[in-house]
Amino acid sequence: MTSVHTAATAAATAGSAAPRKDSDTTPSESARRRNSSPMTMVDYLRLAAFIMFFVGHSIMVNLCQLAVSPWLILVSKRVNRKFNQQAERWFCTVLLAATSIWAPTRLVLTGDRELGSSSAAGDIGGDESSWFAPAVEHGCMLISNHQTYFDWIIIWILSYLQKCDGYIKIILKGELKNVPVFGWGMQFLDFMFLKRKWADDQRTFETHMQRIIDHDDPAWLLIFPEGTVVCKKRIAISDAYAAKTGLRRPEHTLLPRTNGSRVCLNKLRGRIPYIYDLTVGYEGLRKGDIPEDEYGLVSMYGKSIYPSEVHIHVKRYAVADIPADEEGFSAWMQNVFVEKDIRMGRFYELGHFPHDHEEDPAIPVDSPVLRVAKPARAGNLPAELISMWIQFLAIIIPARYVLSHVLSGVWHALSGIL
């Protein structure tokens, strides 16, 4: 893939790309159900079942956190962190179960040869564990294009397949911080909430990175450098900035923001060996589609409109080779996203990321990419759900007993005073 990166570097400052165009659609394609299609009664019932399952389990996770974490942190910060890592695993189990039931899909992973080995000839059915072995041992920083709000779910599931689902750290909009249940739970998980004001956000990045450095857990820090999902409004803003600065105008991604990623990486230097660059593509989409318009969360979990396959191309960069200064890092990130945009263009042409030299001349003739495909589901979902509920009850029942006695004691004390 070296030649692709070289081409990307040259293209980064080559001016604007061709204007974005909507794909030509046949009558059958234009008539198919989309994210904007009206809900049917079956859709409402399906969505209601999903909400009951997802919100109900999320409440249980949050109740366990509220029952344990405020007291545990007074005893041991390390033990409290371990407990919330288990809470992360519970939540990932909920995501896995919901996806398996309402939107079953398959992960198709491709990766450059230097990642390791899968099967003998890179065919479907190999093992990608060697690709992520350094991340499992030391942690990593993940950067990804942001196609839909399903991206963070599927990447969390990817971390589950590597047994690192308790270590993921996600950067979120500050508005989500105080959302009941979900926002509270994510605060316990020590996710990062940004205000979109650099003076405040820089301190947030540095504080959170220091906490990662201070413990020995292999944290997986997930960053979407584009800042938001691809949409018409953000495309216009990205294109205008590209025209203003002379940068190449992307066709399938947005221009990346670099400050946050640079601060995070510079704090983590010496702690993690690699950045993992993920390029996500969804089966069924064509050039010109807005992914979130096709595969929104409501359409996936409510209308049963979801991709049968999610493709993820994995590329790995040694941290030691990435510039630390602002200008150098910005140029590096721009080049990464130029290459990513080119790769997405090939994805829309082929329906998958290129596999060999015939599909992409940048791939060496004797080195086809590595490929692995596996369902995005738990190995034994019923057993994991039962185990999770046993743990819920082991926490909630004693907590309820203790709380009732505490409240009873407080009531009697107040009654004696009054």
C-alpha positions as CSV (number, residue, x, y, z in Angstrom):
1,M,0.0,0.0,0.0
2,T,3.0,2.3,-0.1
3,S,2.2,3.6,-3.5
4,V,-1.3,4.5,-2.4
5,H,0.1,6.5,0.5
6,T,2.6,8.2,-1.9
7,A,-0.3,9.1,-4.2
8,A,-2.3,10.4,-1.2
9,T,0.6,12.6,-0.2
10,A,0.8,14.2,-3.6
11,A,-3.0,14.6,-3.8
12,A,-3.3,16.3,-0.4
13,T,-2.3,19.6,-1.9
14,A,-3.3,19.0,-5.5
15,G,-6.4,21.2,-5.2
16,S,-10.1,20.3,-5.3
17,A,-11.3,16.9,-6.3
18,A,-14.2,16.4,-8.7
19,P,-17.5,17.8,-7.3
20,R,-19.6,15.4,-5.3
21,K,-22.4,13.8,-7.4
22,D,-25.4,11.9,-6.4
23,S,-25.4,8.3,-7.7
24,D,-27.7,7.4,-10.5
25,T,-30.6,5.3,-9.1
26,T,-32.9,2.8,-10.8
27,P,-36.6,2.9,-10.1
28,S,-36.3,-0.2,-7.9
29,E,-33.5,1.4,-5.9
30,S,-35.3,4.7,-5.5
31,A,-38.4,2.7,-4.3
32,R,-36.5,0.7,-1.6
33,R,-37.0,1.5,2.0
34,R,-34.7,4.2,3.4
35,N,-34.0,5.8,6.7
36,S,-36.6,8.5,5.7
37,S,-39.3,5.9,4.8
38,P,-42.4,6.2,7.0
39,M,-42.7,3.8,10.0
40,T,-45.2,0.9,9.7
41,M,-47.0,-0.6,12.7
42,V,-44.6,-3.5,12.6
43,D,-41.7,-1.0,12.7
44,Y,-43.2,0.7,15.8
45,L,-43.5,-2.7,17.6
46,R,-40.0,-3.7,16.6
47,L,-38.6,-0.3,17.7
48,A,-40.6,-0.5,21.0
49,A,-39.2,-3.9,21.7
50,F,-35.6,-2.7,21.0
51,I,-36.1,0.4,23.2
52,M,-37.4,-1.7,26.1
53,F,-34.5,-4.2,25.8
54,F,-31.8,-1.6,25.3
55,V,-33.0,1.1,27.7
56,G,-34.0,-1.5,30.3
57,H,-30.6,-3.2,30.3
58,S,-28.8,0.2,30.3
59,I,-30.8,1.2,33.4
60,M,-29.6,-2.0,35.1
61,V,-26.0,-1.2,34.2
62,N,-26.4,2.3,35.5
63,L,-28.1,1.2,38.7
64,C,-25.2,-1.1,39.4
65,Q,-22.8,1.7,38.9
66,L,-24.7,4.1,41.1
67,A,-25.0,1.4,43.8
68,V,-21.3,0.5,43.8
69,S,-19.0,3.2,42.2
70,P,-19.6,6.2,44.5
71,W,-18.6,4.1,47.5
72,L,-15.9,2.0,45.8
73,I,-14.0,5.1,44.7
74,L,-13.6,6.1,48.3
75,V,-11.9,2.8,49.1
76,S,-9.8,2.3,46.0
77,K,-9.6,4.1,42.7
78,R,-8.0,1.1,41.0
79,V,-10.7,-1.3,42.2
80,N,-13.4,1.2,41.1
81,R,-11.8,1.4,37.7
82,K,-11.8,-2.4,37.4
83,F,-15.5,-2.4,38.4
84,N,-16.4,0.1,35.7
85,Q,-14.4,-1.9,33.1
86,Q,-16.7,-4.7,33.9
87,A,-19.7,-2.3,33.5
88,E,-18.2,-1.5,30.0
89,R,-18.3,-5.2,29.2
90,W,-21.9,-5.4,30.3
91,F,-22.9,-2.6,28.0
92,C,-21.0,-4.1,25.1
93,T,-22.9,-7.4,25.8
94,V,-26.1,-5.3,25.5
95,L,-25.0,-3.8,22.2
96,L,-24.0,-7.3,20.9
97,A,-27.3,-8.7,21.9
98,A,-29.3,-5.9,20.4
99,T,-27.3,-6.0,17.1
100,S,-27.6,-9.8,16.9
101,I,-31.4,-9.7,17.3
102,W,-32.4,-6.6,15.5
103,A,-29.7,-5.9,13.0
104,P,-27.5,-9.0,12.5
105,T,-24.4,-8.2,10.4
106,R,-21.0,-9.6,9.6
107,L,-17.7,-7.9,9.9
108,V,-15.4,-8.1,6.9
109,L,-11.9,-7.0,7.9
110,T,-9.1,-6.3,5.4
111,G,-5.6,-5.3,6.3
112,D,-2.2,-4.6,4.9
113,R,0.3,-7.5,4.9
114,E,2.5,-5.9,7.6
115,L,-0.2,-6.4,10.1
116,G,0.5,-10.1,10.5
117,S,-1.1,-13.2,9.0
118,S,-4.6,-14.6,8.7
119,S,-5.0,-17.7,6.5
120,A,-2.4,-19.0,4.2
121,A,-3.4,-16.9,1.2
122,G,-5.3,-14.1,3.0
123,D,-8.7,-15.8,2.3
124,I,-11.8,-15.4,4.3
125,G,-11.7,-17.4,7.5
126,G,-8.3,-16.5,9.0
127,D,-7.5,-15.0,12.4
128,E,-7.0,-11.3,12.9
129,S,-5.8,-11.6,16.5
130,S,-2.2,-11.0,15.4
131,W,-3.2,-7.7,13.8
132,F,-4.2,-6.3,17.2
133,A,-1.8,-8.1,19.4
134,P,0.2,-4.9,20.3
135,A,-3.1,-3.1,21.1
136,V,-4.2,-5.9,23.3
137,E,-0.9,-5.8,25.3
138,H,-0.2,-2.0,25.4
139,G,-3.4,-0.3,24.3
140,C,-3.8,1.9,21.2
141,M,-5.3,4.9,19.6
142,L,-7.9,4.3,16.9
143,I,-8.8,6.8,14.2
144,S,-11.7,6.2,11.9
145,N,-13.9,7.9,9.3
146,H,-17.4,8.6,10.7
147,Q,-20.0,7.2,8.3
148,T,-23.0,6.7,10.7
149,Y,-23.7,6.7,14.4
150,F,-23.5,2.9,14.2
151,D,-19.7,3.3,13.7
152,W,-18.9,3.5,17.5
153,I,-21.1,0.4,18.1
154,I,-19.4,-1.7,15.5
155,I,-15.9,-0.6,16.6
156,W,-16.8,-1.4,20.2
157,I,-17.9,-4.9,19.0
158,L,-14.5,-5.1,17.2
159,S,-12.8,-4.5,20.5
160,Y,-15.0,-7.2,22.0
161,L,-13.6,-9.7,19.5
162,Q,-10.1,-8.9,20.8
163,K,-11.3,-9.2,24.5
164,C,-10.7,-5.4,25.0
165,D,-14.3,-4.3,25.3
166,G,-13.7,-3.2,28.9
167,Y,-10.9,-0.8,27.9
168,I,-12.5,1.4,25.2
169,K,-12.6,5.2,25.6
170,I,-14.8,7.2,23.3
171,I,-14.9,11.0,22.8
172,L,-18.4,12.5,22.8
173,K,-20.3,15.8,22.6
174,G,-20.5,17.6,25.9
175,E,-24.3,17.8,25.6
176,L,-24.5,14.0,26.2
177,K,-22.8,14.2,29.6
178,N,-25.9,14.8,31.7
179,V,-28.4,12.7,29.7
180,P,-30.2,10.5,32.2
181,V,-28.9,6.9,32.5
182,F,-26.6,7.0,29.4
183,G,-24.7,10.2,30.2
184,W,-24.4,9.2,33.8
185,G,-23.1,5.8,32.9
186,M,-20.6,7.1,30.4
187,Q,-19.2,9.5,33.1
188,F,-18.6,6.4,35.3
189,L,-16.8,4.8,32.3
190,D,-14.6,7.9,32.1
191,F,-15.5,8.7,28.5
192,M,-14.5,12.2,27.3
193,F,-17.0,15.0,26.8
194,L,-16.0,17.9,24.6
195,K,-17.4,21.5,24.7
196,R,-16.1,22.4,21.2
197,K,-14.0,25.2,22.8
198,W,-10.3,24.4,22.4
199,A,-9.2,26.1,25.6
200,D,-11.5,23.8,27.6
201,D,-11.1,20.7,25.4
202,Q,-7.3,20.8,25.5
203,R,-7.4,20.5,29.3
204,T,-9.9,17.7,29.0
205,F,-7.7,15.7,26.5
206,E,-4.6,16.2,28.7
207,T,-6.3,15.2,31.9
208,H,-7.9,12.1,30.4
209,M,-4.6,11.0,28.7
210,Q,-2.8,11.4,32.0
211,R,-5.2,9.0,33.7
212,I,-4.6,6.5,30.9
213,I,-0.8,6.9,31.4
214,D,-1.1,6.5,35.2
215,H,-2.6,3.0,35.0
216,D,-1.5,-0.1,33.2
217,D,-4.7,-1.1,31.4
218,P,-4.5,-1.4,27.6
219,A,-6.9,1.5,26.9
220,W,-8.3,1.7,23.3
221,L,-8.9,5.4,22.6
222,L,-11.4,5.9,19.8
223,I,-11.3,9.2,17.9
224,F,-13.3,10.3,14.9
225,P,-11.1,13.2,13.5
226,E,-13.9,14.4,11.2
227,G,-15.7,15.4,14.4
228,T,-19.2,14.2,13.2
229,V,-20.8,12.0,10.7
230,V,-20.8,12.8,7.0
231,C,-23.9,14.9,6.2
232,K,-24.8,17.6,3.6
233,K,-24.3,20.4,6.1
234,R,-20.8,19.2,7.1
235,I,-19.9,18.4,3.5
236,A,-20.5,22.0,2.6
237,I,-18.4,23.3,5.5
238,S,-15.6,20.8,4.7
239,D,-15.6,21.7,1.0
240,A,-15.6,25.4,1.7
241,Y,-12.6,25.0,4.0
242,A,-10.8,22.9,1.4
243,A,-11.4,25.6,-1.2
244,K,-10.2,28.3,1.2
245,T,-7.0,26.5,2.2
246,G,-6.1,24.8,-1.0
247,L,-6.4,21.3,0.4
248,R,-7.8,18.5,-1.7
249,R,-11.5,18.4,-1.4
250,P,-12.6,14.9,-0.3
251,E,-15.4,13.0,-2.0
252,H,-16.3,10.5,0.6
253,T,-15.0,11.9,3.9
254,L,-14.7,15.2,5.6
255,L,-11.5,17.1,6.3
256,P,-10.1,15.9,9.6
257,R,-9.6,18.1,12.7
258,T,-6.1,17.5,14.1
259,N,-5.6,19.4,17.3
260,G,-7.3,16.9,19.6
261,S,-5.7,13.8,18.0
262,R,-2.3,15.4,18.2
263,V,-2.6,16.3,21.9
264,C,-3.8,12.8,22.7
265,L,-1.0,11.1,20.8
266,N,1.7,13.3,22.2
267,K,0.6,12.4,25.7
268,L,0.5,8.7,24.9
269,R,3.9,8.6,23.2
270,G,6.0,6.0,24.9
271,R,2.8,4.3,26.2
272,I,1.4,2.9,23.0
273,P,3.3,1.6,20.0
274,Y,0.8,2.1,17.2
275,I,-2.1,4.1,15.9
276,Y,-4.7,1.9,14.1
277,D,-6.4,3.6,11.2
278,L,-9.8,2.1,10.5
279,T,-11.7,2.8,7.3
280,V,-15.4,1.8,7.6
281,G,-17.7,1.1,4.7
282,Y,-21.3,-0.2,4.7
283,E,-22.6,-2.8,2.3
284,G,-25.3,-1.6,-0.1
285,L,-24.1,2.0,-0.3
286,R,-23.1,3.7,-3.5
287,K,-21.1,6.8,-4.4
288,G,-23.0,9.9,-3.5
289,D,-25.1,8.2,-0.7
290,I,-25.1,9.8,2.7
291,P,-24.5,6.8,4.9
292,E,-26.5,8.2,7.9
293,D,-29.5,8.7,5.6
294,E,-29.4,5.0,4.6
295,Y,-28.4,3.3,7.8
296,G,-29.6,5.5,10.7
297,L,-30.0,3.8,14.1
298,V,-33.9,4.0,13.9
299,S,-33.9,2.4,10.5
300,M,-31.5,-0.3,11.6
301,Y,-33.2,-1.2,14.9
302,G,-36.7,-0.2,14.0
303,K,-37.3,-0.6,10.3
304,S,-35.0,-3.6,9.8
305,I,-33.0,-1.7,7.3
306,Y,-29.4,-2.6,8.0
307,P,-26.2,-3.7,6.2
308,S,-25.6,-7.4,5.9
309,E,-21.9,-6.6,6.1
310,V,-19.8,-3.9,7.6
311,H,-16.3,-3.6,6.0
312,I,-13.4,-2.3,8.0
313,H,-9.9,-1.8,6.4
314,V,-7.2,-1.8,9.1
315,K,-3.9,0.0,8.7
316,R,-1.3,0.4,11.4
317,Y,1.2,3.3,11.9
318,A,4.1,3.2,14.3
319,V,3.8,6.1,16.7
320,A,7.6,6.7,16.5
321,D,7.1,7.6,12.8
322,I,4.4,10.2,13.3
323,P,5.4,13.8,13.6
324,A,4.9,15.4,17.0
325,D,4.8,19.1,16.0
326,E,1.6,20.8,15.0
327,E,2.4,21.4,11.3
328,G,3.9,18.0,10.7
329,F,1.1,16.1,12.5
330,S,-1.5,18.1,10.6
331,A,0.1,17.2,7.3
332,W,0.3,13.5,8.3
333,M,-3.4,13.4,9.3
334,Q,-4.4,15.1,6.1
335,N,-2.4,12.5,4.1
336,V,-4.1,9.7,6.0
337,F,-7.5,11.0,5.2
338,V,-6.6,11.5,1.5
339,E,-5.6,7.9,1.4
340,K,-8.8,7.0,3.3
341,D,-10.9,9.0,0.8
342,I,-9.3,7.2,-2.2
343,R,-9.9,3.8,-0.5
344,M,-13.6,4.7,0.1
345,G,-13.8,5.5,-3.6
346,R,-12.6,2.0,-4.5
347,F,-15.0,0.6,-2.0
348,Y,-18.0,2.2,-3.7
349,E,-16.8,1.0,-7.1
350,L,-16.2,-2.6,-6.0
351,G,-18.6,-3.1,-3.1
352,H,-15.7,-4.0,-0.9
353,F,-12.2,-2.8,-0.1
354,P,-9.7,-3.9,-2.8
355,H,-8.2,-7.3,-2.2
356,D,-5.4,-7.6,-4.7
357,H,-3.4,-6.0,-7.5
358,E,-6.2,-6.5,-10.1
359,E,-8.6,-4.5,-8.0
360,D,-6.1,-1.9,-7.0
361,P,-2.7,-1.5,-8.7
362,A,-1.3,0.0,-5.5
363,I,-1.4,-3.5,-3.9
364,P,1.8,-5.5,-4.7
365,V,1.2,-8.4,-7.1
366,D,2.5,-11.0,-4.7
367,S,0.9,-9.4,-1.6
368,P,-2.9,-9.5,-1.6
369,V,-4.4,-7.9,1.5
370,L,-5.3,-10.0,4.6
371,R,-9.0,-10.8,4.9
372,V,-11.1,-12.1,7.7
373,A,-14.9,-12.3,8.0
374,K,-16.9,-13.1,11.1
375,P,-20.4,-12.4,12.5
376,A,-20.7,-9.3,14.8
377,R,-22.1,-11.3,17.7
378,A,-21.0,-12.9,21.0
379,G,-19.6,-16.4,21.0
380,N,-22.3,-17.6,23.4
381,L,-24.9,-14.8,23.8
382,P,-27.4,-16.6,26.1
383,A,-24.6,-17.6,28.5
384,E,-23.2,-14.0,28.5
385,L,-26.7,-12.5,29.2
386,I,-27.3,-15.0,32.0
387,S,-23.9,-14.3,33.5
388,M,-24.6,-10.5,33.3
389,W,-28.0,-10.8,35.0
390,I,-26.5,-12.9,37.8
391,Q,-24.0,-10.1,38.4
392,F,-26.8,-7.5,38.2
393,L,-28.8,-9.3,40.9
394,A,-25.7,-10.0,43.0
395,I,-25.3,-6.2,43.2
396,I,-28.9,-4.8,43.2
397,I,-30.4,-7.2,45.8
398,P,-27.9,-6.4,48.6
399,A,-27.8,-2.7,47.6
400,R,-31.6,-2.6,47.9
401,Y,-31.4,-4.3,51.3
402,V,-28.7,-1.9,52.6
403,L,-30.5,1.2,51.2
404,S,-33.8,0.2,52.8
405,H,-32.2,-0.2,56.2
406,V,-30.2,3.1,55.8
407,L,-33.4,5.0,54.9
408,S,-35.3,3.3,57.7
409,G,-32.6,4.3,60.2
410,V,-32.6,7.9,58.9
411,W,-36.4,8.0,59.2
412,H,-36.4,6.8,62.8
413,A,-33.6,9.3,63.7
414,L,-35.5,12.2,62.1
415,S,-38.7,11.1,63.9
416,G,-36.9,11.1,67.2
417,I,-35.6,14.6,66.6
418,L,-39.0,15.9,65.5
